[in-house]
Amino acid sequence: MPWNPELYHKFQSERSAPFFDLLAMVDVRPNLRVVDLGCGTGELTRKLADAFPNSHVTGLDSSPQMLERAASFSSPNLVFVQGDQAALTGEWDLIFSNAALQWSENHAELIPYLYGRLAPGGQIAVQVPSNHNHISHQIYRETASEEMFRFILNGFQRYAPVLPIDDYARIFFNCGAEDITVFEKIYAHVLEDSDAVVEWISGTALVPYFERLGKYKDAFVQSIREKMRAAMPGSPVFYPFRRILFSARKPKL
């Protein structure tokens, strides 16, 4: 997908908050092999690398636009590579992913696969948005279903593959994991108005729609804006962003 780093970064401070909560769940040890799945533009991956002494960190992302920005954060202990997070190879002491696994399908298979890439004693720590029932998501799906846009999109809709928190806990239990922690947290954001909420989702959830809409992108966004102004009037607006954080460890041999 053609990501726009500038648009994504418009709400950088709000998007960064879950990263630090996720990092706090990680057992920080030296000499680790760490991979950051969906590293994006690299700023937070740099902070991840700085937290682990004498470790080697790999930032993995599928977007050349994001990786172009991330390259400036490279160092002897931090490299960035292009690849598919759902096809991760190698063996890792820490698999870390902040707001990226929602772009890979079938978490019931994906999570055990990633768990299998952990070294004995290794840890997986993941944060995924679970905001797919927010009114903004309901509105863009409704708009995509309207006759004109449904025709342009050839019926395309993308639904989040994110599972209920109980399912993630059960998956790790079935994998034989230890130290399983799964919880959901609402990040309370206050944005200027409903247009700002549309800008937020334009940097993430709407990206796969934009690549299919071509010259009709602006009309699509404008239709969403009008509906959002009716649904979330006034200024400022409260934007409760729901996220799932989970961590588990593979037993040592």
N, C-alpha and C positions, 0 to 999 in steps of 0.2 A: 504494500500500500504506500502511496506517496505522502509521507508524513511531512508536516510543516513545523520545524523546530521553533520558529518564532511564535506561532500561534499556540503551540503546546506550552511554551514558557511564559505566556501571559499571566498565568496563575501559578507561577513556580513555587511561591512560599506555601500556598495551600496544598499543592500536589506533593510537596516535600515532607509534610508533617508525618504521614504514615511511614515513610522511610525510617525515620528516627525511632518510631515505636517498634518497627520490625527489627532494626539493628539492636535494640535493647533486649530482644529475645534471643540473640545469638550468643553462644558461649565463645568468647574471644580468647583465642589461643594462638601461639606463634607457629610458624612453619606450616601453614595450611595451603592447600590447593583450592582456590575459591573461584566460582563462576557466578557472574551476575547476569541472569537471563532477562533480556529486554533492557539493556543498559541505557538505551536512549542516547542523550547527548553527553553523557559521561560524568557530569558534575558529581552526582551522588555516588557513582562507582568509584570516583577518586576518594570520596570520604570513606567508602567501604574499605578501599585498599589501605588508607591511612590508619584504619582501626586495627589492622592485623599485622603485627610486627613480623618481619622476615617471612612474609607469605607472598605467594604469586597469585594475582587476581586476573581473570579474563572477563572482559565485558563482551557479551554476545548480543547481537541485534540483527534483525533482517533488513533494516532500513539503511541504505547508503547515505541518505540525507542526514540521519541521526549520527551515523558513524563518522561522517565528515566533520561534524562538530566535536565529536568525542575525541578525535585524534589528538587534539591539543593537550589532553590530560594524560597521555601515555607517559610511561616512565619504565625504568628497568623492572619494576614489580607489577606493572599494570599494562596489559595489552588489550586491544579491541579487535574483534574479528566479526565478520558477517556470517550468519548461519541461522538455522531453524532451531528454536528452543525446544520444539517438540521432538527433535531428532538428536538431542544432545548425546555426545559420545564421551568416552574417557571415564575416569574415576575421580571423584571430588570429595574433599573433606567438608566443604560447605557449598550447597546449592542455594543461592539467594535470588529472589525475584520480587521486585517491587512494581506492582501495577503493570504486569505484562502477560501473565499466563491466561488472562481472560481472552487473549487473541488466539489461543490455541484451543482446538475443539476436544470434546470427549474427555473431561477431567477424570472420569472413572477409570480410564486407561492411562491417561497422561501422568497422573500423580504416582501410581505404582511404577511406571516406567522411569520417571525421574528418581524416585526412591532407590531403584535398582542401580542407579549410577553413583550412589554414595559409597564411599569407602567404609569399611567397618569403623564404627564410632563416629561416622560423619553425620552432619545435620542438614536438614532442608528447612528453609525459612521463606515464607511466601506471603505476599499481600496482594489481594485482588479486589477491585471494586465490586460491590454487590448492590449497586444503585439502580439496577435495571428496571425497577418498578416505580421510580420517581416520575412525577408528572412530565418532566422534560423528555424522558425516554418514551413514555406513552404517546406523547404528542408527535415525536418524529416518526414513530412507527405508524401512527394514524395517518400522517401526511404522506408517507411512502406508499400507503395503501390507496390513496386517492387515485382516481382513474388516470389522470395525466401522468403522475409520477410512477404509478404502478407500470404503465406502458413503457416509459423511458427506462425504468429500472429492470424491466423484464420480470417483474414480480419479486425482485430481490428483497429480502429482509434478513437482518442478522440479529439473532437472539443470543444473549450472553450464555456461555456454557457453564457459568459459575454455579456450584452446587450448594445446597443447604449446609450449614456448619456441621450438623450431625454426620453428614455423609463423608466429609473430609476426615473427621475423627475416626469413623468406622473403617475407612480405606486404610488409614495408617495402622489401626489395630490389626486388620487382616494381613497387613504386610509384616507384622511382627515388630513394629516400631516401639521405641521407648520414649518417655518424656513428651507425650503428645499434648500439645496445647493448641486449641482452636477457639477463637472468639470473634465476635462481630462488634465493631465500634462505629459510632456516628461521629464524624468530624463536622463540627458546626461552623460553616462558612457564612459570612455576611458579604454579599455582593451588591454592587451598586443598584442593579435592577434586573429585570428578567432578560434583557438583552445580553447582560453579562453571563447569565446562565447559558444562553444560546452560544456565546463565544466559547464558553468552557467545553460544551459537548462538541463544538465544531473542531476542537483540537484533538478529540479522541473518538467518541462514539460515532460521529458523522463521517469520519474519514472514509470508510468503505462505501458509503453512499456517494460521497463527492467524486470518487474515482469512476463512478458509473454514470453520473449525471451530466458531465460535460458542461455545455453552455447553459444548462438548466439549474446549475448549482445555486446561483443567486436567488432564483425564484423559489427554490426549495427552502432555502434559509429564511427568506422573507415570509413565507407562509408559516413556518415554525415560529418566527418572531411574533407574528400577529396573534397566534394562538397562545403563546407564552405570556404575552402582555395581558391577556384576559385571565389567564390562569394564575399568574403571579403579579398582580398589580402593585404599584407603589414603589418607593425607594427609601431605604435599601430593602433588599429581600433576604430572607433566611434560606440558606441552601444546605440542608442536612445531607451530608454525603456519607453513605453507608459503605463500610469496607470490612472484609474478612481477613484476619491475620492468622496464620497457622505455622506451627513448627513441630518437627519430630526428629528423632535420632535413630540411626541404625545401630543395633547392639554391636559392641566390640566382639571380636573373635575370642 
